[in-house]
Amino acid sequence: MRCIVRIDVEKPRQQHCWEVKIIRPGNSFHQSFSDSKCGGKRAALLAAKKCRDVELKKRPAMTGYDQALVLKPTNKSGIAGVRKTIRVVRRGKKKWSYDVWAATGTPKTGERTNTRYFSVNKLGNKGARLAAIAQRAEWVDSLRKSLGIRRK
C-alpha cells in the first residue's frame, strides 16, 4: 500500500491507526486515521486510501528526468551528476589511485545508473571536467527522449 503504513503502539499510550505520508520537495503531506475515530480498522484503512488518492493527485511524483536535474546539497561542482573524486584501481595486491571527474546518469528510463570516469592526468583538470559535463548532458538528453519529454 503505497504511502500508507499501519501503526500499532501499546506503550506509553495506545495508538492504533493508519498513517498517510506523501513526501515531495516543498509539498509534503501527513495525516493519521485512528481506528477509534473512524469506526474500526477497516473503516480507517478505507478513509486513509481515499485521502491518499486525493492527495497524490495534488502532489504528483517527479519524473526521472526532473529528478535527474535536481542539484543535491552536497554537490560542489555546480552541475547535477558531475563530481570530482579519487578513483582507486586494484590489480592483485597492487593499488593505484588517481584524480578523476565522474559523470553519473541514467541514459533511459528503467535502466541502471551509469558512472563514467575521466582522468585528470590524461585530459587535464579542465578537459576532464568538460568531458564529464558533456557525458552527463548526453545521458540527460537521452533520458528526456526516452520519456517523450520535449526540450524545456
N, C-alpha and C positions, 0 to 999 in steps of 0.2 A: 504494500500500500504506500504509494509514493507520497511523501510529505506528511504522513500520519504515523504516530507512534503511540503505543499503549503505555500508560504509567500506572503502576500498582505499588503503592508505598504504604506500609503499615505504621512505621515509626519515623519521626517523632509524632506525626499525626496521620490519620488515614487520608489517602488521596487515591482515588480510582477514577481515571479519566482517559480520554483520547486527546492527543495534542496535535494540532496542525501547525507546521513550521515550514515556511517558504522563505528561503534566503536568496535575495537578489542584491546586487550592488546598489546601495542607496534606496532600496524599496523592499524591505523585508516585512514579513507578517508572522504573527504568533498568536494562537488562541487555543484555550483548553475547553473541552466539553466534558463536564462532570457527569458520571453515571447517575448520581442522585438528582441533579437538576434537570437532566434530560429524560428521566424515567427509565433508566436501566442501561446496561452495557450496549445492547444492540441499537437502541434509540440514540445514544450518544455517538456511536460509530456512524450511523446514518447522517446525523447532523454534521459531524466532522467531515465526512465525504462531500456533502452538499456545499459546505463552506469552502473546502479545498478547491472544488471545481470552479466555484465563482471567483476565488482569489487568484487561481492560476491563469484565468482569462485576463485578469487585470495586470498580472505580472508574468508575462511570457519569459521563458528561458532564453538566454543569449545563444545565438548560433555559434558554431565552431569558428566561423570567420570573425565574429565580433569578439569572441574570447581571445583569438589569436592577436588581436590588435591592442589588447589591454596591457599597459605597461605596469609591471609588478613594482611594488615599493622598494625592493632590494636591487632593482636594475640600475646599473651605474653607467651603461653605455648610452642610454637615452633612446634606444631602439628595442622594441619588444622582440624577444627571441635571439638577441645578439649579445654576447658577453666575452670578456677576456678571461682566460683561465690558464691553468698549467695542465698539460696532458702528460700522463705517465704511461710509458710503454715498458712492458716486461717481456723478456725472452729468456726462458730458463731462469737462471739465477741473476742475470743482468737486468738492470733497470735504468731507464733514461727518462728525463723529464725536460719538457721544453714549453715555451710560451706559445699560446695559440689564441686566435679569435675563433669562437664557436658560434655556429648558426643552428638553431633548433626550430623545427616546424613540422607540420603535417601536410604533405602535398595534396591529399584528397581526403574527403570526409570518410570516417570509419577506418582509416589506415593507421599504422603505427607512427609514432613520432620519430622523426629522423634527427640526427645530430651530425653535422659535418664540421671538421676542424681545418683551420687554415694557419699554417706555420708562420710565425713572425720571423724566424731565421731565413726562410726561403723567400717570402714575399715582402718583408719589412713590416713594421707596425701598421703603417697607413694602408699598404696593399692588402694585408691580411684582413684588416678591418673592413675595407671596401668589398673584398671578396665575400666575407661573411654577410654583409648587408645585402649584397646582390643575391646571394643564395637564399636568404630569408625572404626577400621580396619575391623571388621566383616561386617559392613554396606558398606564400600567402596568396599570390595571384592564381596559382593552380588550385588552391583550396576554394577561393572565391568562385572560380569557374565550375568546380565540381558541385558546388551548392547552387549554381544557377543564379548567382547574385551579380547584378550589373555593377560596373565600376562606380564608386562613390565620388 
